[in-house]
Each structure stands twice: as structure tokens, then as C-alpha cells.
Amino acid sequence: MTSRELAGEFWFCMKHRRVEKLEDTDSANRIGPFPTEEQAAHALETIHEREKAYDAEDSAWEDGD
């Protein structure tokens, strides 16, 4: 996707700890894109939940389940 296509998307800025538009945050500090402001606001929770799921999958695979 181009910057122009992503301009309307929402991002979570790790530096400012808030939801921002693409043009308001630099690439080193943003997580996203998210289709809604609400989803971007919960970016850290989303990452945490995904990490828990990945860890559970890894444990199951290592245990031979």
C-alpha cells in the first residue's frame, strides 16, 4: 500500500501512547494500520492477546500436542 492509501487509516503511536493518523507519526513509533480508531486504541491489548495465543501454540507444539 502507498502512503496515500494508508492516510485514512489509524495507527497507535508508541512514542505518544495515542491513536494518530499516518501523517502524524513516524514509522519507527507506529503500530498498524487499523481500520477504526477504536481498534487502534486497543493495539497493545491486541498484541498481548496474540502473543499469548502464539505462546500457547508453541507450547502445544513443543509438547507434541
HELIX and SHEET records of a PDB file:
HELIX    1   1 SER A    3  LEU A    6  1                                   4    
HELIX    2   2 LEU A   22  ASP A   24  5                                   3    
HELIX    3   3 SER A   27  ASN A   29  5                                   3    
HELIX    4   4 GLU A   37  ALA A   41  1                                   5    
HELIX    5   5 ALA A   43  GLU A   62  1                                  20    
SHEET    1   A 3 ARG A  18  LYS A  21  0                                        
SHEET    2   A 3 PHE A  10  CYS A  13 -1                                        
SHEET    3   A 3 ARG A  30  PHE A  34 -1                                        
END                                                                             
